[in-house]
C-alpha cells in the first residue's frame, strides 16, 4: 500500500510534526528531537539533532537506551539543550505542532524550558494519536491499535525506524496527511473538526 497524500489543489494543511527521545523518565531529559514541516499538504523540510540533556537530568537509563539506542557518549559532541532548543524553536517559527501522543512531547518542551530558564512560547498543538483513533475505527481492514509503529505500517511506510526521532516525526506528519485525505479535509481546522479535536495551547493558562 502506498502512502496516501492529501488531495492536490487548494490544500492548506500546514504544521510541524515533532518527536522527542529522552534519556530517562524525566520529561526534562531530551536527548534527540526530530521535526518535519508540512506546507500546503506536502512534506517540504525536516530537521533533527541529538542534544546533551540538561544537568540534573542527564542520566541515560538502560531502559531508555534499550528503546532508542542513544547512549550518553553519542551526545558528547552534540549541542547543549539550550542551544538545541533555541535552534528548534527558530525552526518551528510559530507553526502549529503535531505529535503522536502529544501529551508526552509537549510535556518534554514545557519541562525542559522550565529547567533551562526559557519562557514557554505561545504555540498550539494537536495529537495525531487522537486523530488516528477517530479516523481509523476498528472495522474491516483497519489496524488493531493506533500506536505509531502500527499506523506507519498501515499507511504504507516501508522500513520504519521506530524511536528514531526524525523517523517518528516523519511518520506522524504522513499519518496526519493520510487522515486528512480520508476525511476530505482541505486544511488542519477541517481535519480537527472531523475528528472531534481542537488545537491546545502549549502555554497553559
Backbone as numpy.savetxt, mean C-alpha at the origin, in Angstrom:
# Nx Ny Nz CAx CAy CAz Cx Cy Cz
-5.08 -15.88 -16.70 -5.94 -14.70 -16.70 -5.05 -13.46 -16.70
-5.31 -12.54 -17.59 -4.51 -11.32 -17.64 -5.04 -10.32 -16.64
-4.16 -9.39 -16.23 -4.55 -8.37 -15.27 -5.48 -7.38 -15.95
-6.67 -7.22 -15.41 -7.62 -6.26 -15.98 -7.21 -4.85 -15.61
-7.49 -3.92 -16.51 -7.21 -2.52 -16.23 -8.51 -1.73 -16.32
-8.53 -0.61 -15.63 -9.70 0.25 -15.72 -9.89 0.69 -17.17
-11.15 0.92 -17.55 -11.46 1.24 -18.94 -10.73 2.49 -19.40
-10.29 2.47 -20.64 -9.60 3.60 -21.22 -10.62 4.66 -21.62
-10.20 5.91 -21.57 -11.06 6.99 -22.02 -11.90 7.57 -20.89
-11.53 8.76 -20.44 -12.31 9.42 -19.42 -12.12 8.87 -18.01
-11.16 8.00 -17.82 -10.92 7.43 -16.50 -10.05 8.39 -15.69
-10.50 8.72 -14.49 -9.75 9.68 -13.65 -9.47 9.06 -12.29
-8.98 7.83 -12.30 -8.63 7.14 -11.06 -7.19 7.48 -10.71
-7.01 8.22 -9.62 -5.70 8.71 -9.23 -5.44 8.40 -7.76
-4.30 7.78 -7.47 -3.92 7.49 -6.09 -2.49 6.98 -6.07
-1.93 6.85 -4.88 -0.64 6.18 -4.69 -0.84 5.00 -3.76
-0.49 3.83 -4.23 -0.53 2.62 -3.40 0.74 2.56 -2.57
0.62 2.08 -1.33 1.76 2.08 -0.42 1.79 0.79 0.38
3.00 0.32 0.68 3.17 -0.86 1.53 4.44 -0.71 2.34
4.35 -1.06 3.63 5.51 -1.06 4.52 5.84 -2.48 4.96
7.12 -2.70 5.22 7.58 -3.85 5.98 8.23 -3.30 7.25
8.04 -4.00 8.37 8.57 -3.53 9.64 9.59 -4.50 10.22
10.48 -3.96 11.04 11.54 -4.77 11.62 11.05 -5.65 12.77
10.00 -5.19 13.43 9.47 -5.93 14.59 8.01 -5.58 14.77
7.45 -5.88 15.92 6.04 -5.65 16.15 5.64 -4.21 16.36
6.60 -3.32 16.51 6.30 -1.90 16.68 5.92 -1.28 15.34
4.82 -0.52 15.29 4.47 0.16 14.04 5.48 1.24 13.67
6.32 1.63 14.63 7.34 2.65 14.37 8.67 2.02 14.00
8.65 0.83 13.36 9.89 0.16 12.98 9.96 -0.14 11.48
9.59 0.82 10.61 9.64 0.53 9.18 11.07 0.26 8.71
11.21 -0.78 7.91 12.53 -1.06 7.32 12.48 -1.04 5.81
11.27 -0.96 5.23 11.12 -0.87 3.78 9.78 -0.27 3.45
9.73 0.48 2.36 8.47 1.02 1.87 8.46 0.94 0.35
7.29 0.66 -0.21 7.11 0.67 -1.66 5.93 1.54 -2.02
6.06 2.29 -3.09 5.00 3.20 -3.56 4.78 3.01 -5.05
3.52 3.00 -5.46 3.17 2.90 -6.88 2.12 3.95 -7.18
2.40 4.80 -8.16 1.51 5.92 -8.49 0.60 5.55 -9.66
-0.68 5.82 -9.50 -1.68 5.59 -10.55 -2.25 6.95 -10.96
-2.21 7.23 -12.24 -2.75 8.48 -12.79 -3.67 8.13 -13.95
-4.88 8.63 -13.90 -5.87 8.38 -14.95 -6.03 6.89 -15.24
-6.05 6.09 -14.17 -6.32 4.67 -14.31 -5.16 3.84 -14.81
-3.94 4.39 -14.78 -2.76 3.64 -15.25 -1.62 3.76 -14.25
-0.90 2.68 -14.07 0.32 2.72 -13.26 1.38 3.49 -14.05
1.89 4.59 -13.47 2.81 5.44 -14.21 4.19 5.55 -13.57
4.33 5.19 -12.29 5.63 5.37 -11.65 5.67 4.54 -10.37
6.89 4.29 -9.89 7.05 3.55 -8.64 8.33 4.00 -7.95
8.37 3.78 -6.64 9.53 4.17 -5.84 9.58 3.28 -4.60
10.77 2.89 -4.21 10.91 2.04 -3.04 12.27 2.27 -2.40
12.35 2.01 -1.11 13.63 2.09 -0.43 13.61 1.23 0.83
14.78 0.70 1.16 15.00 0.20 2.51 15.30 1.40 3.39
15.15 1.23 4.70 15.51 2.33 5.61 15.94 1.76 6.95
16.69 2.56 7.70 17.08 2.18 9.05 15.96 2.56 10.00
15.36 1.58 10.69 14.29 1.93 11.64 14.80 2.91 12.70
13.92 3.71 13.29 14.34 4.70 14.29 14.97 4.04 15.51
15.83 4.78 16.17 16.43 4.30 17.41 15.33 3.97 18.41
15.53 2.87 19.13 14.52 2.41 20.07 13.50 1.48 19.45
13.50 1.40 18.11 12.56 0.54 17.40 13.30 -0.26 16.32
14.60 -0.41 16.49 15.43 -0.92 15.41 15.78 -2.41 15.51
15.23 -3.10 16.50 15.50 -4.53 16.63 14.79 -5.30 15.52
15.52 -6.18 14.85 14.94 -7.00 13.79 14.54 -8.35 14.38
13.24 -8.53 14.55 12.72 -9.75 15.16 12.81 -10.91 14.16
13.24 -12.09 14.62 13.35 -13.23 13.69 12.04 -13.53 12.96
10.91 -13.32 13.62 9.63 -13.58 12.96 9.40 -12.65 11.79
9.75 -11.38 11.95 9.61 -10.43 10.86 10.58 -10.73 9.73
11.81 -11.08 10.11 12.80 -11.46 9.09 12.29 -12.65 8.29
11.66 -13.59 8.98 11.14 -14.76 8.30 10.05 -14.43 7.30
9.34 -13.32 7.54 8.27 -12.91 6.62 8.83 -12.21 5.40
9.66 -11.17 5.62 10.10 -10.35 4.48 11.56 -10.55 4.08
12.34 -11.23 4.90 13.72 -11.53 4.52 14.70 -10.40 4.69
14.27 -9.28 5.26 15.15 -8.12 5.43 15.85 -8.22 6.79
17.17 -8.17 6.78 17.97 -8.21 8.01 18.54 -6.83 8.32
18.93 -6.64 9.56 19.47 -5.34 9.95 20.64 -4.93 9.05
21.50 -5.88 8.73 22.66 -5.56 7.90 22.27 -5.07 6.50
21.08 -5.45 6.04 20.61 -5.00 4.72 20.31 -3.51 4.72
20.09 -2.93 5.89 19.70 -1.52 5.97 20.84 -0.59 6.37
22.01 -1.15 6.63 23.10 -0.33 7.15 23.47 0.82 6.23
23.41 0.61 4.93 23.76 1.68 3.98 22.52 2.39 3.44
21.37 2.14 4.06 20.12 2.74 3.61 19.86 4.07 4.32
18.92 4.88 3.81 18.61 6.15 4.47 18.08 5.95 5.89
18.30 6.93 6.73 17.65 6.93 8.04 16.15 7.09 7.83
15.39 6.77 8.85 13.93 6.92 8.72 13.53 8.37 8.42
14.07 9.39 9.12 13.68 10.76 8.78 13.95 11.11 7.31
15.10 10.67 6.80 15.42 10.96 5.41 14.49 10.21 4.46
14.25 8.94 4.76 13.37 8.14 3.90 11.95 8.68 3.91
11.45 9.08 5.08 10.08 9.59 5.16 9.96 10.94 4.49
10.99 11.76 4.56 10.96 13.04 3.84 10.85 12.81 2.34
11.66 11.90 1.81 11.60 11.57 0.39 10.25 10.95 0.03
9.75 10.08 0.91 8.48 9.40 0.67 7.33 10.41 0.57
7.26 11.33 1.51 6.16 12.30 1.51 6.27 13.26 0.33
7.49 13.60 -0.06 7.67 14.42 -1.27 7.16 13.68 -2.49
7.44 12.36 -2.55 7.04 11.56 -3.70 5.52 11.40 -3.75
4.89 11.23 -2.59 3.43 11.11 -2.53 2.77 12.41 -2.99
3.32 13.52 -2.58 2.91 14.84 -3.08 1.41 15.08 -2.93
0.86 14.69 -1.79 -0.54 14.97 -1.52 -1.54 13.99 -2.08
-1.08 12.93 -2.74 -1.99 11.96 -3.33 -2.84 11.26 -2.27
-4.00 10.78 -2.67 -4.75 9.83 -1.86 -3.94 8.54 -1.78
-3.84 7.95 -0.60 -3.11 6.71 -0.41 -4.07 5.53 -0.40
-3.62 4.40 -0.93 -4.37 3.15 -0.84 -3.41 2.06 -0.39
-3.84 1.25 0.56 -3.02 0.14 1.04 -3.94 -1.05 1.32
-3.36 -2.24 1.27 -4.12 -3.44 1.58 -4.02 -3.70 3.07
-5.17 -3.68 3.74 -5.23 -3.62 5.20 -4.59 -2.31 5.64
-5.21 -1.22 5.20 -4.64 0.11 5.35 -4.41 0.51 6.81
-5.16 -0.06 7.73 -4.97 0.29 9.14 -3.53 0.05 9.58
-2.93 -1.02 9.06 -1.53 -1.31 9.41 -0.60 -0.25 8.85
-0.68 0.01 7.56 0.26 0.94 6.91 0.09 2.37 7.40
-1.16 2.79 7.61 -1.38 4.14 8.14 -0.89 4.23 9.58
-1.01 3.12 10.32 -0.47 3.09 11.68 1.04 3.24 11.68
1.70 2.65 10.69 3.15 2.80 10.57 3.52 4.27 10.32
2.78 4.91 9.43 3.07 6.32 9.14 2.88 7.17 10.39
1.74 7.02 11.04 1.46 7.85 12.22 2.49 7.63 13.34
2.74 6.35 13.65 3.65 6.05 14.76 5.07 6.50 14.46
5.51 6.31 13.23 6.88 6.68 12.87 7.06 8.18 12.87
6.09 8.91 12.32 6.19 10.37 12.32 6.22 10.91 13.74
5.47 10.29 14.64 5.49 10.72 16.04 6.87 10.49 16.65
7.47 9.34 16.36 8.78 9.01 16.93 9.86 9.95 16.41
9.81 10.29 15.12 10.86 11.14 14.54 10.54 12.63 14.68
9.38 12.94 15.29 9.06 14.33 15.57 8.63 15.14 14.37
7.97 14.48 13.44 7.49 15.18 12.25 5.96 15.17 12.25
5.31 16.28 11.88 3.84 16.33 11.92 3.21 15.37 10.90
2.03 14.90 11.25 1.29 14.03 10.35 0.61 14.87 9.29
0.84 14.60 8.01 0.25 15.43 6.96 -1.24 15.16 6.80
-1.94 16.09 6.20 -3.38 15.98 6.00 -3.68 15.19 4.73
-3.29 13.91 4.75 -3.56 13.03 3.63 -4.82 12.21 3.91
-5.38 11.65 2.83 -6.52 10.76 2.95 -6.15 9.39 2.39
-6.88 8.37 2.84 -6.53 7.02 2.39 -7.77 6.14 2.26
-7.59 5.06 1.52 -8.62 4.03 1.37 -7.95 2.67 1.51
-8.76 1.63 1.72 -8.24 0.28 1.96 -8.65 -0.65 0.83
-7.67 -1.22 0.14 -7.97 -2.14 -0.95 -8.53 -3.47 -0.45
-8.24 -3.83 0.80 -8.83 -5.04 1.37 -10.34 -4.87 1.51
-10.76 -3.72 2.02 -12.20 -3.45 2.13 -12.86 -3.38 0.76
-12.18 -2.77 -0.19 -12.70 -2.72 -1.56 -12.86 -4.13 -2.12
-11.86 -4.98 -1.90 -11.90 -6.35 -2.41 -13.04 -7.15 -1.79
-13.24 -6.98 -0.50 -14.30 -7.72 0.19 -15.68 -7.38 -0.36
-15.86 -6.13 -0.80 -17.14 -5.72 -1.35 -17.27 -6.03 -2.84
-16.14 -6.27 -3.49 -16.14 -6.49 -4.94 -16.19 -7.95 -5.31
-15.41 -8.76 -4.60 -15.26 -10.18 -4.95 -15.95 -11.03 -3.89
-17.25 -11.16 -4.03 -18.03 -11.92 -3.07 -17.75 -13.41 -3.22
-18.12 -14.16 -2.22 -17.86 -15.61 -2.24 -18.92 -16.32 -3.09
-18.74 -16.14 -4.38 -19.62 -16.78 -5.35 -18.74 -17.59 -6.30
-19.35 -18.14 -7.33 -18.58 -18.98 -8.24 -17.39 -18.26 -8.85
-16.22 -18.88 -8.76 -15.03 -18.35 -9.42 -14.31 -17.25 -8.69
-14.74 -16.90 -7.48 -14.06 -15.84 -6.75 -13.16 -16.44 -5.68
-12.19 -15.69 -5.16 -11.23 -16.25 -4.21 -11.85 -16.62 -2.87
-11.20 -17.55 -2.19 -11.71 -18.01 -0.89 -11.45 -17.00 0.21
-10.49 -16.11 0.01 -10.24 -15.03 0.97 -9.74 -13.82 0.18
-9.50 -12.73 0.88 -9.13 -11.49 0.19 -7.73 -11.01 0.58
-6.90 -11.94 1.04 -5.50 -11.60 1.30 -4.85 -11.12 0.00
-3.81 -10.30 0.14 -3.18 -9.72 -1.05 -2.61 -10.80 -1.95
-2.00 -11.83 -1.36 -1.43 -12.89 -2.18 -2.51 -13.63 -2.95
-3.65 -13.88 -2.31 -4.77 -14.55 -2.98 -5.33 -13.68 -4.10
-5.51 -12.40 -3.82 -6.07 -11.50 -4.82 -5.12 -11.29 -5.98
-3.81 -11.23 -5.69 -2.84 -11.07 -6.78 -2.93 -12.23 -7.76
-3.03 -13.44 -7.23 -3.18 -14.60 -8.11 -4.49 -14.54 -8.87
-5.55 -14.13 -8.19 -6.88 -14.09 -8.80 -6.93 -13.13 -9.99
-6.26 -11.97 -9.88 -6.32 -10.99 -10.97 -5.22 -11.21 -12.01
-4.42 -12.26 -11.82 -3.50 -12.67 -12.87 -2.08 -12.18 -12.76
-1.65 -11.72 -11.59 -0.26 -11.30 -11.42 0.62 -12.53 -11.31
1.61 -12.62 -12.17 2.49 -13.78 -12.23 3.70 -13.56 -11.32
4.16 -14.65 -10.69 5.40 -14.62 -9.89 5.38 -13.50 -8.85
4.29 -13.41 -8.13 4.12 -12.35 -7.12 5.06 -12.58 -5.94
5.91 -11.58 -5.66 6.89 -11.65 -4.58 6.29 -11.02 -3.32
5.41 -11.75 -2.67 4.68 -11.22 -1.51 5.64 -10.83 -0.39
5.34 -9.72 0.27 6.11 -9.14 1.37 7.38 -8.44 0.88
7.52 -8.27 -0.43 8.43 -7.26 -0.97 7.59 -5.99 -1.05
8.04 -4.91 -0.43 7.20 -3.72 -0.30 6.73 -3.19 -1.65
7.62 -3.15 -2.64 7.23 -2.62 -3.94 6.28 -3.57 -4.66
6.53 -4.86 -4.57 5.63 -5.84 -5.20 4.24 -5.77 -4.58
4.17 -5.61 -3.26 2.88 -5.51 -2.58 2.15 -4.23 -2.99
2.86 -3.12 -3.06 2.23 -1.87 -3.47 1.72 -1.96 -4.91
2.49 -2.60 -5.77 2.07 -2.77 -7.16 0.82 -3.64 -7.25
0.79 -4.73 -6.49 -0.39 -5.61 -6.48 -1.61 -4.86 -5.96
-1.42 -4.06 -4.93 -2.50 -3.25 -4.38 -3.06 -2.31 -5.44
-2.17 -1.62 -6.15 -2.61 -0.69 -7.19 -3.40 -1.40 -8.27
-2.90 -2.53 -8.72 -3.56 -3.26 -9.81 -4.87 -3.89 -9.36
-4.94 -4.25 -8.10 -6.20 -4.77 -7.56 -7.27 -3.68 -7.56
-6.92 -2.48 -7.17 -7.88 -1.38 -7.18 -8.37 -1.10 -8.60
-7.46 -1.13 -9.57 -7.86 -0.91 -10.96 -8.76 -2.04 -11.46
-8.45 -3.26 -11.06 -9.28 -4.41 -11.43 -10.68 -4.24 -10.84
-10.75 -3.83 -9.57 -12.05 -3.62 -8.92 -12.81 -2.48 -9.59
-12.12 -1.42 -9.96 -12.77 -0.30 -10.65 -13.39 -0.76 -11.96
-12.68 -1.63 -12.66 -13.20 -2.18 -13.91 -14.46 -3.02 -13.66
-14.44 -3.79 -12.59 -15.59 -4.61 -12.22 -16.83 -3.74 -11.97
-16.61 -2.59 -11.34 -17.73 -1.72 -10.97 -18.01 -0.65 -12.02
-17.28 -0.68 -13.13 -17.46 0.31 -14.19 -17.28 1.73 -13.63
-16.29 1.87 -12.73 -16.07 3.15 -12.04 -15.04 3.98 -12.80
-15.38 5.24 -13.06 -14.50 6.13 -13.80 -13.57 6.95 -12.91
-13.81 6.94 -11.61 -12.90 7.64 -10.70 -12.93 6.93 -9.34
-12.03 7.35 -8.48 -11.92 6.68 -7.18 -13.17 6.89 -6.34
-13.77 8.06 -6.45 -14.99 8.33 -5.69 -16.10 7.35 -6.06
-16.23 7.06 -7.36 -17.25 6.12 -7.82 -16.96 4.71 -7.32
-15.69 4.32 -7.31 -15.33 3.00 -6.80 -15.64 2.88 -5.31
-15.29 3.90 -4.56 -15.55 3.87 -3.12 -17.05 3.83 -2.84
-17.83 4.56 -3.60 -19.28 4.53 -3.42 -19.83 3.15 -3.73
-19.33 2.53 -4.80 -19.81 1.20 -5.19 -19.46 0.14 -4.17
-18.39 0.35 -3.43 -17.94 -0.64 -2.44 -18.23 -0.21 -1.00
-19.07 0.82 -0.87 -19.52 1.29 0.45 -18.35 1.73 1.33
-17.38 2.38 0.69 -16.21 2.87 1.41 -16.17 4.39 1.35
-15.39 4.99 2.23 -15.15 6.43 2.21 -13.67 6.66 2.45
-13.19 7.80 1.97 -11.82 8.17 2.29 -11.73 8.52 3.78
-10.63 8.12 4.39 -10.41 8.42 5.80 -9.21 9.34 5.96
-9.19 10.17 6.98 -8.05 11.08 7.18 -6.89 10.38 7.87
-5.69 10.60 7.35 -4.51 10.09 8.05 -4.35 10.81 9.39
-4.58 12.11 9.38 -4.51 12.91 10.59 -5.85 12.81 11.29
-5.90 12.05 12.38 -7.16 11.85 13.08 -7.60 13.13 13.76
-8.92 13.41 13.74 -9.44 14.64 14.38 -9.09 14.66 15.87
